[in-house]
Amino acid sequence: MRRIALAFTLAACFALAAPLAFAQQFSSLEERMSSADFKAAGLDKLSPEQLARLNAFIRGEVNKSSAVAREEGMRQQDQNDAEKMGFRTYHGELDTISSSIAGDFHGWDGGTTFTLANGQVWRQIDADVFAVRLKNPTITISPGLMGTWYLKVDGYGSTTKVERVK
């Protein structure tokens, strides 16, 4: 658990430091362009105030693009985590999974396989029995201790230990 907290803290530090480092790396048009290109673009005719405004505008656009890219990267990471959550090899943040079981559901009786509407497949690893007849029941799968996961049918008190297989 400490490793997860440490990894999260380091990731947050890097995420906060990246914009600062990038802002320090920004170079103005005068620095980026050769003097011939600067003159050919007509930028030498701008007043210092106009040039400063143009550089500020470009810096703002670059910062917006960076923020969008960071946000997209975080969204992609969240999606990757959701796709991997539940497998024994996943060591990221754990969260409850809410979905439904597609089609007719008759409970479990030891070794039952559950195909969820979100495409995940889980298998019961307990031998306990729960008999019910439902159609497309809503379920939650919650993390427990030591890498265990528990499936619960919403509206019922029974749970069973499961592992993700797909």
N, C-alpha and C positions, 0 to 999 in steps of 0.2 A: 504494500500500500504506500510505503514511503517512496518507493521508486516512481510510482505513478504521480504522486504529488510533486516530487522533484522534477520529473520530466515536464509536467504541466507548468511549473514555475519557470523553468528554463525557456520553454516555448513562449510563454507570455513575455518574458524579458526580451527575447529576440524579436518578437512581433512589435513590441513598443520601441525597441532601439532601431529597427530597420528604417522607419520614416525619418528619424533624426539623422541617421547616417546618410540616407539618400539626400536629405535637404542640404547637408554639408557638401555633397558631391555635385550639386547643381552648379553648372557654370553658365555664365551669361553668353549671349550671342557673340559679343566681342571676343570672348575667350574661345568659343567653339569654331568660329569662322575665320578663314584666312582674311587678311585685310583686302585682298582683291575681291573675294566673294562678298565681303561686307559692303564694299563700295558698289559692286555690280548689283546688289539687291537694293541699293539706294538707302541703306541704313545709316550711312555717314551723314545724311541730310537731316536726320532726326535730332532734336534737341536732347540734352542729357535727361531731361524729365520724361520725354517721350520714349526714349530708349529704356529708361528705368521701368516705365509702365509696361512696355512690351515684354521685358524680361520677367516682370512680376506676373504678367498674364501667363506666360509660358510656364513659369514655375508652378502657378496654380493649376494649370491644366495637367502638368506632369504629376502633381500631388493627387489630383482627382483620379487620374488613371491608375496610379499606384494603389490608392485606396480601393478602387473597384477590383483590381487584380488581387489584393490581399483578401477582400471579402469573398471573391470567387474561390480562392484557394481554401479559405476556411469552410466554405459551403461544400467544396469537393471533399475535404477531409472529413466533414460530418457525414457525408454520403458514404465514403469509404468505411468509416467506423460502423455505420448502421449495417452495411453489407457484411461486415466481418464479426459483429458482435454475437457472442454466443459460442463461437468456436473456441476450442481449448487454446489455440495459438494466439488468440486476441488478448492483448494486455492493456487496452485503452480504457477510457471511462465506461462504466457500466450504467445502463439505464433500463427501465422497464420497457418491454416491447408490447405494444397493443396491436392486435389484429383480429382476425376471425378465422375460424376453420371453415374452409370451403366445402359446401355440400352437407350431406347428412352426417351427423355426429352421434355416436353411440357410447361415448365415454371411453374408458381405458381399462385394460385388464392385464397389464404387464407386457412390456415390449411394443406397445401401440405406437404407430407412427402418425404424426400430426402434420398435415400439409396446410400451411397458412395461406390466407388470401394475398399476403405480401410476397409469396414465393418461397419463404423459408420452410425448411422441413426439420422437424424435431422428433426425437424418439424418446419414449418413456424408458427410464432406467430403473424404476421401482417396480415391485411386483404387486402393488396395491390395485384394487378394483374400484371403479366408479361407473355405475350403469345409469344412463340417461338417454333420451332420444330428443335431439335438437336439430334444427336446420340452420346452418351458418352461424353458430354461436360466437359471440365476442369473447376473446380470451386475453389474458395478460400473462406474460412470462417475465418473472422477476428474478434478479440475481440474488443468490444467497451467499453463504460463506464458502470459502475454499473453492471457488469456481463452479459451484452448483447453481442450477437454474430450476425454477419451479413454475409449472403451468397451472393456471387457475381459470376455470370457466366463470365468467362474470355472472353473478347472481347465485352462485353455489359456493359452499364452504370448502369443498374438497380441492386439494392440490396434489400434484405428483411431480416427482423429480424427473427432469428431462435433460437431454443433450442435443445440441444442434448437429445435424448431419448434412444439411445442404442450405 
